[in-house]
Amino acid sequence: MGLRTWPQEVTVAAAARALKKPVKLVLTRDQMFTLVGHRPYTIQHISMGATQDGQLMGIYHEAIGETASYDDFTEGTVGMTRFMYACPNVTTKYRIVPLDRGVPIWMRGPGEATGAFALESAIDEMAYKVNMDPLQFRLKNFAETDPEKNKPFSSNNLKEAYQLGSEKIGWAKRNPVPASMKDGDWLVGYGMSTGVFGAHRGESTCRAQLNADGTLLLQSATSDIGPGTSTAMVQIAHEVTGLPVEKIHFELGSTAFPPSGSQGGSSTVSSVGSAVFDVCTALKGMLTDAGLSFDNGTVKPAAGKSDSLQEVLSRQNKTFFEITKSSKGGAEQEKYSLYSFSIHFAEVRVHPATGVVRVKRVVTVADSGRIVSPKTAASQMIGGVTGGIGMALTEEGIIDHRFGRFVNNNLADYHVPVSADVPHIETIFIDKPDPITNPMGSKGMGEIALIGFSAAVANAVYHATGKRIRELPITPDKILSA
């Protein structure tokens, strides 16, 4: 699991240094359940008050999470509650309890994913209490500025996201009365929720090497766990230089390359991408000084010059131009509240006799600035929703409290979503550049793909059945006994 150095990693490094040979450690499947973290068990209490016309007046959100007896692990479980809605009175409390278990980690989503389930379920419940449409209730309590920090948002297009998502899912066509819609033997329900996560940008460094044949090599020591970092970096370099993507190569994952932050926290494109943007911009300046310029996908002599790239390099006894640049956010960012947002809409079917829940359709909308790589961005959203289906309906770690170990420490008994559990997921992007976060105008996306989605499913189950399930996962026994 990323974002943390585990003891076994230190041990392997020490062993490799002592032996002066490569050392590989492979964890068994059951060891992966205990030695590299897990989503912490969390108990949450929410109290909420609103006027009869739907204006929020007060929110109290308390969360108690687990940690290990030998380490303190904390996460942002109640963070979203402090600023998501315009409410004059908000109190949050977060406490951790040490247990004789392995230390938890940000398991497929940070603490905001856990906290959003409680908050967005409560928002939905309050909307029904005051006889308002859950979408209209959220719009009525929309926060134009960050009420926690008393700062303007760098960008916030949630209202447009609400509109686009609701139109695509057919929100207005549903019967708002719970347990009123059927499809054969199945009850039909619609639910929605909001997700949010900080639009972070860390310091990163990138090296650019422009070769005599006009190809561009970029290097940064960032890692990649699957979201398509190289694709996004090549796209950013292409847009700055105009070089065709087939002439640009991005290398990562080596400590021999310029330093970069680890991948996580939805910050890689913003952080490493800014370094790529800056180094490519600096490279353009270097070429200008040498009498060259990027022109129509190639490097050509600048206006009034005649020497080619090869001739300029040869005269300087070089085989390539090289430049390294570091990039980080500036003081301007301190004036704003920087967040990415998501809206999730889910349509479900619930079988009243068996309690089985099927997610029939999903529309998820991302307000994450300018989309640098649309294809990989869509994959991120689809992956987050798929993980959210698991969080909402199937995934549950069963603990043997005698030993503090998982009983279902295998993929036969620990149920993750399979293809049959995942419907068509429609992704929509607002795709409006954020003027503050970074030179590309992008904001992080990986976390908001999952944050809040489990609440959309729970709210849809309530609309289908009239039963409010407050514990995840939502399994048939909980529906039948509610």
MARGUKE-421405 format. One record per atom (N, C-alpha, C): x, y, z. Coordinates in pm, whole numbers, plus 50000, padded with zeros to 5 digits. Layout:
BEGIN
XYZ
...
! end
This chain:
BEGIN
500854988050000
500005000050000
500885012350000
500605022049911
501415033849898
501225043750012
501985054550008
501935065650102
502445062150240
503095050650254
503655047050384
504815037450362
505835038650445
506945029150443
506655018550548
506505006150504
506174995250595
507454988450646
507394982050763
508604975850819
509254965850726
508464958250651
509064948150564
509864954450451
509474966550411
510224973450306
511604977650357
511664982350480
512934985950541
513804973450557
513184962550597
513914949950615
514534945150484
513764945850377
514274941450247
515434950250202
515304963250221
516384972350183
517644969450263
517474966950392
518624963850476
519274950650435
518434940850403
518964927850360
519734928950228
519174936650136
519844938450006
521184945450024
521234955150114
522504962150137
523524952750201
523064944550296
523994935350364
524514924650269
523644919550184
524014908650093
524654913849965
524464926849939
524924932849814
524334925749692
523074921649709
522334915049602
520874919549609
520164918949498
518724922149503
517974912249592
517054917349670
516234909149758
514764911849727
513984901349714
512564902549686
511754895949797
510774903049848
509894897549951
508484896849895
507854885349905
506494883549856
505584880249974
504574888449995
503604885850100
502544875950051
502104867150137
500984858450102
499704866650105
498654861250047
497394868650041
496894872050181
496924862650274
496414865550407
497294875650480
498614875750452
499464885750514
499144899850464
498674900850341
498314913950287
497154920150362
496344911950427
495214917250503
495654923450636
496864920050682
497284924550815
498564932850815
499424931450713
500744937550716
500874950250634
499874953650554
499974965850472
498714974350484
498114974350603
497014983450631
495654978450590
494634985650635
493234982650605
492434995250633
491244996050575
490385007550607
489945006450753
490195016850833
489875015750976
488375015151002
488005006651095
486615006151140
486295019351208
485155025151174
484805038451223
483345038851267
483105044351384
481745046651434
481485061751428
480375065651364
480075079751346
478685083151401
478585095051457
477305100251504
477105114051441
475945116051381
475625128951321
474285133951374
474275146451417
473025153251450
472905165151356
471685167951311
471495178351212
470165185351234
470165198451220
468925205951235
468725215251117
467475217051077
467145225950966
465775231950988
465535243350928
464205249450931
463265241450842
461985243850857
461005236250780
461125238850630
461685250450594
461855253250451
463195248250399
463945240750482
465125233750434
466455240850454
466515251150536
467785257950560
468515251350677
469705246250652
470475239950759
470825250150866
470665246150993
470975254951105
472125249651190
472315236651193
473375231151276
473705216851238
475005213351244
475475199751219
476485196151328
476315184551387
477285178851480
477725165451424
479015163651404
479525151351345
480695146451430
480525134751489
481575128751571
481965115351508
483265112851502
483755100251448
484795094451543
484705081451563
485675074151643
486285063451553
487575064451529
488255055051441
489275046851517
489705036051456
490695027451519
492105031151475
493055028151560
494455028951524
495155017051589
496445015851566
497205004851627
497725009051765
498024999351848
498535002451981
499955008051975
500645006151863
502035010551850
502205022651758
501095027951705
501195039051611
499875046451607
499915059451585
498705067451573
498425070251425
497305065051377
496875067751241
495625076351246
495665087551176
494505096351170
494175099351025
492935103251000
492515106750864
491385116850872
491005122350756
490055133450751
488605129150747
488175121150842
486825115650839
485755126550849
485975136550932
484955146950952
485255159750876
486315159650795
486725171950728
485695177650634
485035169050557
484055173550460
482885180850527
482515176450644
481355182250714
481585196850749
482835200650770
483125214150818
482905225050714
482835221450585
482735232150485
481825228950367
481285216950359
480585213050237
479305220850216
478605224250324
477315231050311
477305244150392
476485253450349
476355266250417
475505264150542
476165262850654
475485260350781
476165268750888
475405276750962
476025286251056
476655279751179
476255267651211
476755261151333
477195246951300
478495244751300
479045231551270
480075227951376
479925216251435
480875211051533
481285197051490
482585194551487
483075181151454
484045176351563
484035163551586
484975157251678
485505144551614
486785142351632
487405130251577
488345124451681
488125111951714
488975105251813
489415091751759
490545086951808
491025073751769
491205065151893
491005052151875
491115042451983
492205032451947
493235030852030
494295021152000
493815006752022
494074998351925
493704984251933
494934975651901
494894963151947
495994953851919
495814947751781
495934956451681
495834952351542
496884959751462
497054955651337
497964962851250
497474976951227
498384985951194
498004999951176
497145001351050
496065009151056
495235011350937
495955020150835
495305022050721
495875030350616
494715035850532
495045044850439
494025050350349
493685039650245
492865030250287
492555018550205
491525022050098
491955022949973
491085026149860
490175037949889
490815048849923
490085061149953
490455066050092
490595079150109
490955084650240
489755084750333
489975090350453
488895090850552
487685098450506
487865107450410
486715114750357
485695105250294
486145093750243
485215083950187
484295078350295
484865075750412
484075070850524
483155081850577
483715093750594
482915104750647
481795109050555
482045108450423
481015112450327
479815103150332
480045090350364
478915081250375
477945085950483
478495089750598
477645094350708
476995107750676
477805117350630
477265130650604
476215130550494
476515124150382
475585124550269
474335116050293
474455105850376
473255098450416
472365107250504
473005114650595
472245123450684
471605135050607
472315140450510
471755151150427
470525146050354
470595134050301
469465128150231
468285126150327
468585121150446
467525118750544
466865131850588
467665142250605
467105155250643
466225160950533
466625158950408
465805163750296
464415157650300
464355144650326
463045138150336
462255143050457
462985146250566
462305150850687
461585164150664
462165172650580
461535185750555
460785185750422
460555173850368
459775172150245
460355179850126
461665178650111
462325184849999
463015174349914
463125177249787
463915168849698
465375169449745
466055157849758
467455158049806
468375166749723
468125167649593
468935176349509
468655191049542
467395194649554
467045208449586
467525212349726
467525202749818
468025205449953
469505209049949
470265201849869
471695204949856
471915218449790
471115221349688
471245234349622
470885245849715
469895243849799
469475254449892
470595257549992
471355247250027
472415248850126
473805249150062
473855252849936
475115253749864
476005264549924
477265261049945
478225270650002
478955277849890
478685290649872
479335298449767
480815300449795
481175301549922
482575302449964
482815292150073
484055289550105
484405279650206
484055285250344
483035279850411
482635285350542
483615282050653
484445271750634
485425268250737
486605277850736
487175280350619
488365288750607
488035303350576
486765305950545
486345319450508
487155324550390
487305315850291
488035319250168
487175315650048
487385322349935
486685318049813
487285305149761
486475297049696
487005285249628
487765289649503
488845282849473
489575286049350
488665283749230
487835273849238
486755271349142
485795261549204
484525263049172
483485254249225
482325254349126
482205243449052
481155242248950
480135231448987
479885230249117
478975219849164
477555221549110
477095233849100
475725236049052
475565230548910
476555232848827
476505227448691
476585212248694
477395206848785
477515192248798
476205186048842
475525192448939
474205187648981
473245186948862
473255197448783
472325198048670
472615187348566
473895186248527
474245176648423
473965162348467
474345159048591
474145145448639
472675141948656
471905151248708
470475148448730
469745146648598
470115154548498
469475153248367
469815139748304
471055135548317
471495123148253
470865110848319
470705111148451
470145099548521
468625099548514
468015110948478
466555111948477
465975114048614
466645122148694
466255124348833
464835129948846
464485139348761
463185145948771
462035136648735
462295125748666
461245116548622
460895106048727
461705105248832
461435094948932
460265099149020
459565089649077
458565092649179
459305094749310
459215106549372
460015109349490
459605101649615
458445095349612
457965088249731
458715075149747
459315072449863
460045059949883
459145047649863
459725037149811
459055024249790
457865025249696
457925034649600
456795036649510
457055031949368
458295028349337
458635024849200
459025010049191
458535003249086
458834989049070
459194985948925
459994975648909
460334970048778
460164954948790
458994950148756
458694936048780
458634933248928
459434923448973
459464919949115
460424928749194
461144937449128
462184945349195
461694959349226
462094964449342
461864978349378
462954986949314
462584998849271
463515007749200
463795019849288
465065023749295
465425035449374
466495043949308
466415057049333
467415066449284
468045073549404
469355074649402
470045081749509
471165090249455
471555100149532
472645108949490
473485112649610
474695117349584
475575121749691
476665130749632
477385137349720
478465146349682
479775141249738
480835143349664
482175139949712
483095151949699
484125152549782
485065163749776
486415159249831
487465164849774
488815162149826
489705173849788
490715176449869
491605187549845
492335186449713
492465197749644
493215198449519
494675201549552
495415191249587
496755193049639
497795194449527
498845201749559
499985202949468
501255203449552
502135193649532
503405193249602
504545197449512
505735197349567
506915201049489
507415188949411
507745191049286
508275180549200
509315186449106
510165177749055
511235181748965
511225172848841
511545178648728
511565171148602
512785175448520
513395165648455
514505168148363
514015166448221
514375175748132
514025174847990
515295173747908
515275164547814
516415162547725
515915162447582
516255172847507
515885173847367
517035168947282
516825157947212
517875151447135
518005157346995
519115154146931
519405159646798
518375155346695
517735143846716
516715139246619
515345145246646
515265154546741
514005161346768
513095154246866
513555143346925
512765136447026
513025142647163
512005141847250
512075147847382
511935137147488
512915136447579
512895127047690
512685134847819
511675130647898
511375136748027
511575126348136
512155130448248
512435121148357
512065127348491
511355119548573
511025123548709
510855110948792
511245111548917
511265099549001
509905095949059
508835101749009
507505098149058
507205083549029
506235078149099
505825064349078
504515063949000
504095051948966
502825050348895
502185037248939
500985038048994
500295025949038
499125022548947
499115028548827
498115024448731
497235035248668
497275047748714
496335057548658
496775063748525
497945060048474
498365065448345
499145078348356
500085078848451
500875091048472
501655094848347
502315085148286
503125088148167
502275094248056
501075088948038
500195094147934
499875108847958
499555112248083
499215126048115
500415135248098
501605130648139
502795139048128
503155141547982
503055131247899
503325132947757
502335142847696
501085142047738
500065151247685
500375165647723
500795167847847
501145181347891
502335186647811
503355178347793
504535182547716
504165185447570
503285177447515
502825179647377
502145193247363
501325196747461
500585209247452
501495221447468
502585219847545
503505231047564
504425232647444
504955221447394
505965222147287
505395220947147
504255214347135
503705211747003
504295199446937
505265192847002
505835180646946
504795169546943
504795160946841
503875149646839
504135140446958
503085134147008
503235125647127
504185114147101
504315109646976
505225098546947
506685102646957
506955115746963
508315120546979
508665123847124
507715121647215
507915125047355
507875112247438
508855110447524
508905098647612
509095103247755
508295097847846
508375101447988
508815089148067
509895090648144
510405079748227
510205083248374
509845073248453
509595075348595
510055063148675
509895063948806
510085052248891
511505048848925
512455057948906
513845055148941
514365066349030
515105062749134
515685072849223
516835080149155
517255075349038
518275082448962
517715094848894
516405095848886
515755107248822
515555118448923
515235130448878
514985141548970
513855138249067
513935143149190
512975139049295
511565143949270
510625136149321
509215139449311
508495133249428
507325138549460
506515132749566
505975119149525
505585111249625
505005098249596
503605099949539
503145089649468
501835090649406
500755088149512
499825097149520
498735095949616
498135109549646
496985109449708
496325121849744
495865130049624
495655123449511
495165130149391
496025142149353
497345140849366
498225152349347
499255150549236
499315138849173
500415136149082
500385144948958
499245145748891
499185154048771
499445168648806
498885173348915
499085187148955
500535189948990
501195180749059
502565182949106
503585180048996
503605167748948
504575163948845
504245170948713
502955172048683
502555178748561
503025193248556
503005199948670
503495213748675
504985214348646
505745204548698
507175204048669
507415201548520
506615192748461
506715190248317
506395202948240
505335209648278
504955222148212
506085232448222
506635234048342
507665244148362
508955240848289
509345228048290
510605224548224
510475225748073
509295222548020
509085224047876
509045238847836
508465247047923
508455261447897
509875267047900
510675262447998
512065266748006
512875261947886
512555249947840
513235244647721
512965253447599
511745258147588
511415267147477
512285279847484
512495284947606
513345296647623
514785293647588
515255281747624
516615277747591
516815277047440
515815271747371
515905270947225
515905284847162
515105293647217
515065307347165
516445313847176
517105311847290
518445317447309
519435311447210
519165298847167
520065292147073
519675294546928
518645302946906
518215305846771
517305295346710
516605287946797
515715277346751
514335279246812
513355271846761
512005272446817
511245259946781
510245256546863
509305245846827
508335251646725
508185244746614
507315249846508
506665238246434
505335237446448
504565227446374
505075213246397
505365210046523
505735196346559
507195192946542
508045202546505
509475199946491
510245211746550
511585210046558
512455220946602
513075227046478
512835239946457
513305246846337
514075259446376
514835264846281
515495277646308
514465288446337
514765296946435
513875308046466
513905318246353
512975327546357
512895337646251
514225344946237
514695345646113
515955352446085
517185343946110
517005331346151
518125322146177
518125311146072
519275304346058
519375294045955
519895280646005
520525280446123
521105268046173
520025258646224
520175245746188
519245235446236
519625231346377
518755223246439
519035218046573
520345210446575
520555201646476
521775193746471
522995202746460
522905213346378
524035222246360
524345230046487
523305234646556
523525242146681
524175233146785
523705220746800
524275211346897
525715208046861
525965205746732
527315202346688
528285213546718
527875225946696
528735237346720
529065238646869
528135234146954
528355234847100
528915221847156
529295212447067
529825199447109
528865192047202
527585192647168
526555185747245
525795176047155
525165166147219
524265157247145
522815159747184
522615168347285
521245171847325
521265184347412
520125191047417
519885201747515
519275195447639
519715199847755
519165194347880
518905205647978
517775204448049
517415214048152
516565207148257
516725210948383
515955205348495
515265216748569
513995214648599
513225224948669
512405218748782
512345226048893
511465222449004
510245231549003
509145226549055
507905234349053
507115231649180
506525242249234
505635240849349
504665252649350
503605251149428
502605261749436
503155274249502
502575285649470
503035298349524
502105304049629
502425316149673
501665322649779
500235325649738
499985326849608
498645329949559
497635319349603
498095306949613
497185296149652
496685297649794
497425304649879
497005306250018
495755314750030
495405322149927
494245330949931
492945323549900
493055310949857
491885303749809
491755290249879
490575284949870
490295271349917
490245262349794
491135252549789
491325244549669
490755230549690
489715227249614
489085214049625
488615209249488
488595196049473
487905189549362
486585184149413
485585183649325
484245179449366
483725168549272
482815160649324
482145150549241
480685149449283
479865145649188
478455142649215
478185128649162
477605120249246
477285106549207
475765104549206
475265098849099
473855094749090
473825079749064
472985072749139
472875058349124
471425054149114
471165044749025
469855038349014
470025023749055
469235019049150
469385005449200
468084997649187
468214984549197
467094975349210
467274967749341
466184966549416
466214959049542
465124948449537
465494936049561
464504925149563
463914924149702
462614926749718
462034927649852
462024914349926
461994903149854
461934890049921
463304885249969
464354888949896
465694884049930
466604894849985
466254907449964
467114918250008
468314920849920
468384914449807
469504916249715
469424930049650
470584936749642
470674950049580
471524948949455
471034954749347
471794955349223
471894970049180
473114974449155
473284987949099
473044986948949
472024993948904
471574992748765
472265002748674
472465014948724
473025025548640
473715035848727
474795041548677
475545051648750
475895063248657
475695075248706
476195087248639
477055094648741
478305096948707
479205103748800
479815115748729
479805127148797
480235139748739
481415145048818
482495148548749
483705153548814
483915168248782
484065176248887
484485190148873
485925190748920
486845187548831
488265186548867
489135194548771
488665206548742
489455215148656
489525210148513
490565214248446
490755210048307
491205195548304
490605187748216
490945173548204
492125172148108
493265167848162
494475166848083
494435154847989
493975143548041
493935131147962
492555124947977
491615128047888
490225123847905
490045108647920
490785100747845
490585086247851
490995080547985
492165084348034
492605079148164
491785085348277
491305097648259
490445103748360
489135095948374
488555092248261
487325084348266
487575070948334
488735064948307
489065052248372
489185053948523
489755065348566
489845068048709
488455068548773
487535075348709
486185076548765
485475063148767
485645055348660
485025042048655
485605033048764
486915033648782
487545025648887
487085029649025
486945042749050
486475047249180
485065042849210
484195043649111
482815039049129
482775024049155
483595016649083
483645002049105
484064998949248
485095005849296
485475004149436
484375008649531
483635019149491
482525023849573
481385013849582
481155006249474
480154995649479
480564985049580
481864981749581
482344972249681
482184977449822
482524990049843
482374996249975
480914996250019
480014998849925
478595000049959
477924986649983
478284976349905
477464964149901
478154951249939
479464950149924
480054936649937
481214935550033
482024945850047
483314944050116
483174945850266
483594935550338
483494935650484
484574926550541
485404932150627
486414924250695
485854918750826
485824905650838
485314899050959
486484895951051
486434901151175
487554899951268
487314888751369
488324880651388
488354871351501
488954878951618
488104883051712
488554891851819
489444884851921
489574871951912
490524865152000
491964868051958
492164869751828
493524871251777
493754884251700
492684892051680
492834904451606
493164902451460
492694891451402
493004888351263
491714887051183
491844889151054
490694887450966
490404872650946
489134869250955
488704855650926
488654853350774
488134863050703
487974861750557
489154868250485
490354863250515
491574869250462
491984863150328
491014862650237
491264857450103
490194863050011
490434861949882
489494867749786
488324858449753
488254847049818
487064838649805
485994843049905
486434847050025
485494850850130
485364865950147
486364873450102
486264887950103
485774892149965
484574897149957
483904898749829
484134912649769
484874912949661
485044925249583
484104924649464
483734936149408
482834936049293
483464928849173
482664921249104
483084914948980
482284921348866
482544916848745
481914923348629
480394923348638
479834912748691
478374911748700
477794921848799
478614927148889
478134936848988
478204951148939
478904953348828
479214967048785
478454970248657
477554980048662
476784983748542
477594993248454
476964997948351
477575008548271
477705021048358
478895026948358
479165038748439
479415050448344
478555060148349
478695071748261
479425082748334
480515087248275
481325097748336
481135110848261
481005121548338
480845134948283
481875144048349
482525152348269
483515161648322
483075176048294
483155184348397
482865198548377
483945204648287
485185200648307
486315204148219
486475219248203
486495226248317
486775240548316
488065242948394
489035249748332
490325251748400
490175259248531
490895254548632
490985261748758
492105272048745
491835284748774
492845295148749
493965295748852
493885287748960
494815289449071
495715277349094
495195265349074
495875253349123
497245250949060
497355251948929
498605249048859
498535254648717
499635254548642
499605260648509
498685253848410
498355241048432
497435234048341
495975237048371
495695241948492
494305244248533
493605231548577
494385221048608
493785208248648
493635207448799
492795198148844
492675194948986
492625179849000
492985174749117
493045160349138
491695153549119
491755140749080
490515133649049
490405119849116
491515113449144
491465099549188
490585097049309
490645105749410
489895103349533
488405106349517
488055116949446
486645120649436
485835110349356
486525101649283
485825091149210
485095081649305
485655079849425
485045070649523
484335077949637
484895089349677
484345096449794
482875099949769
482025095549858
480605098749851
479755088349780
480375079649699
479545070949617
478725060949700
479305055849808
478555046149889
477265052149942
477285065149971
476055071750019
475015072549908
475435074349784
474485074549673
473735061349665
474445050349687
473805037049685
472865035649804
473335039549922
472485038550042
471225047150028
471375058949970
470215067649951
469265062049846
469815055449746
468965048849646
468215037049707
468885029749796
468215018649865
467055023949949
467255035350015
466155041150093
464995045050001
465305051349889
464245055349798
463485043249745
464205032149725
463565020049674
462715013049778
463155013249903
462525004850005
461905012550120
462305025150142
461885032250261
462665028150384
463755020550366
464565015850478
465925022750475
466295028950585
467555036250595
468605027050657
469585023150578
470665014350625
471865023050658
472325022350781
473375031350828
474705024250851
474815011750813
476055004350833
476464997650702
477724999050668
478244992950546
478964979850579
478914970250483
478204970750356
476714968150374
475934972350274
474484970350276
474204956350222
474074946950312
473864932950276
472404929250290
471954918350225
470534914650229
469954913250368
470744907850464
470214905850598
469854919150664
470634929650635
470344942650696
469074948750636
468844946550510
467634951750448
466414944150498
466514931250510
465364923350552
465014925750698
466014929050780
465744930850923
465434945250958
465554954550862
465324968850891
463834971550908
! end
